[in-house]
């Protein structure tokens, strides 16, 4: 099988491959007893394979040789890291909103709410979005400045 790619598609493939490799690499380091280590090694091997074709795609400006291995240049990794930083930032705030909203929902959950969730395959009633929005607004204005851990 042969896959034809434009130069732009190839560059995007390199970036996507590195993002996947980075995520799986972190998971492989943290959860080494799980399958992530194997997936991490496979992703790194695949990324290396893609990078090895850089010169064939006329992308000499994207790569450099380092101790006999072809790597993407630091500037490319830095651009990819900006994407990953944006993703991490979004996930952090979104997860915080959702987890805090679900916590508050659980504190006020009614019998009707439980019935709704059961009948709707785990989906929460519409009022959950008011809680998410409350935290979204809070974090947009104050960030984490007003978050505190209280001693009971």
C-alpha positions as CSV (number, residue, x, y, z in Angstrom):
1,X,0.0,0.0,0.0
2,X,1.2,3.5,-0.8
3,X,-0.1,6.7,0.7
4,X,0.3,10.0,-1.2
5,X,0.7,13.1,0.9
6,X,1.3,16.7,0.1
7,X,4.1,18.5,1.9
8,X,1.5,20.3,4.0
9,X,-0.2,17.0,4.9
10,X,3.1,15.5,5.8
11,X,4.0,18.4,8.1
12,X,0.6,18.1,9.8
13,X,1.2,14.3,10.1
14,X,4.5,15.0,11.9
15,X,2.9,17.5,14.3
16,X,0.0,15.1,15.0
17,X,2.3,12.2,15.5
18,X,4.4,14.2,18.0
19,X,1.3,15.2,20.0
20,X,0.2,11.6,20.2
21,X,3.7,10.5,21.1
22,X,3.9,13.1,23.8
23,X,0.6,12.2,25.4
24,X,1.3,8.4,25.3
25,X,4.8,9.1,26.5
26,X,3.5,10.8,29.6
27,X,1.0,8.1,30.2
28,X,3.7,5.4,29.6
29,X,5.9,7.0,32.2
30,X,3.2,7.5,34.8
31,X,1.3,4.2,34.2
32,X,4.1,1.9,33.2
33,X,2.3,-1.2,34.5
34,X,-0.5,-0.6,32.0
35,X,-0.4,-0.9,28.2
36,X,0.6,2.8,27.9
37,X,4.3,1.9,28.0
38,X,3.9,-0.3,24.9
39,X,1.7,2.3,23.1
40,X,4.3,4.9,24.0
41,X,7.1,2.9,22.5
42,X,5.0,2.3,19.4
43,X,4.1,5.9,19.0
44,X,7.8,7.0,19.3
45,X,8.8,4.4,16.7
46,X,6.1,5.7,14.4
47,X,7.1,9.3,14.9
48,X,10.7,8.4,14.2
49,X,9.6,6.6,11.0
50,X,7.6,9.7,9.8
51,X,10.5,12.0,10.6
52,X,12.9,9.8,8.6
53,X,11.0,10.9,5.4
54,X,11.4,14.7,6.0
55,X,14.0,15.2,3.4
56,X,12.0,13.2,0.8
57,X,9.2,15.7,1.3
58,X,11.5,18.7,1.0
59,X,11.3,19.5,4.7
60,X,15.1,19.8,5.4
61,X,14.3,23.0,7.2
62,X,12.2,21.1,9.8
63,X,14.8,18.5,10.8
64,X,18.3,18.1,12.0
65,X,20.6,15.2,12.6
66,X,21.6,14.6,16.2
67,X,24.0,11.7,17.0
68,X,22.9,9.8,13.9
69,X,19.2,10.3,14.4
70,X,16.9,12.7,12.5
71,X,14.9,14.9,14.8
72,X,12.6,17.8,14.3
73,X,14.2,21.1,15.1
74,X,13.6,22.7,18.4
75,X,11.5,25.5,16.8
76,X,9.0,22.9,15.5
77,X,8.8,21.2,18.9
78,X,8.2,24.6,20.5
79,X,5.3,25.3,18.1
80,X,3.8,21.9,18.9
81,X,4.3,22.6,22.6
82,X,2.2,25.8,22.3
83,X,-0.7,23.6,21.0
84,X,-0.3,21.2,23.9
85,X,-0.1,24.1,26.4
86,X,-3.4,25.4,25.0
87,X,-4.9,22.0,25.2
88,X,-3.7,21.5,28.8
89,X,-5.0,24.9,29.8
90,X,-8.4,24.2,28.3
91,X,-8.6,20.7,29.9
92,X,-7.6,22.0,33.3
93,X,-10.3,24.7,33.5
94,X,-13.0,22.5,31.9
95,X,-12.3,19.6,34.2
96,X,-12.3,21.9,37.2
97,X,-15.7,23.4,36.1
98,X,-17.2,20.0,35.5
99,X,-15.9,18.4,38.7
100,X,-16.9,21.3,40.9
101,X,-20.3,21.4,39.2
102,X,-20.9,17.7,39.7
103,X,-19.8,18.0,43.3
104,X,-22.3,20.7,43.9
105,X,-25.0,18.8,41.9
106,X,-24.5,15.8,44.1
107,X,-25.0,17.9,47.2
108,X,-28.4,19.0,46.0
109,X,-29.4,15.9,44.0
110,X,-33.1,15.0,44.4
111,X,-34.9,11.8,43.8
112,X,-36.2,13.2,40.5
113,X,-32.6,14.0,39.5
114,X,-31.5,10.4,40.2
115,X,-34.5,9.1,38.2
116,X,-33.7,11.4,35.3
117,X,-30.0,10.3,35.3
118,X,-31.0,6.6,35.4
119,X,-33.5,7.0,32.6
120,X,-31.1,9.0,30.4
121,X,-28.0,6.8,30.4
122,X,-26.1,8.8,33.0
123,X,-26.9,12.2,31.5
124,X,-27.5,14.9,34.0
125,X,-30.6,17.2,34.0
126,X,-30.3,20.5,32.3
127,X,-29.7,22.4,35.6
128,X,-26.1,20.9,35.7
129,X,-25.2,23.5,33.1
130,X,-26.1,26.3,35.5
131,X,-23.5,24.9,37.9
132,X,-20.9,24.5,35.2
133,X,-21.5,28.1,34.1
134,X,-21.2,29.4,37.6
135,X,-17.7,27.9,37.8
136,X,-16.8,29.0,34.3
137,X,-17.6,32.6,35.2
138,X,-15.8,32.4,38.5
139,X,-12.6,31.0,37.0
140,X,-12.7,33.4,34.1
141,X,-12.8,36.4,36.5
142,X,-10.7,35.1,39.4
143,X,-8.8,32.1,38.1
144,X,-7.9,30.0,41.2
145,X,-7.4,33.0,43.5
146,X,-10.6,32.3,45.4
147,X,-10.2,28.5,45.7
148,X,-9.4,27.4,49.2
149,X,-9.2,24.1,51.0
150,X,-11.1,24.5,54.3
151,X,-10.3,22.5,57.4
152,X,-13.4,20.9,58.8
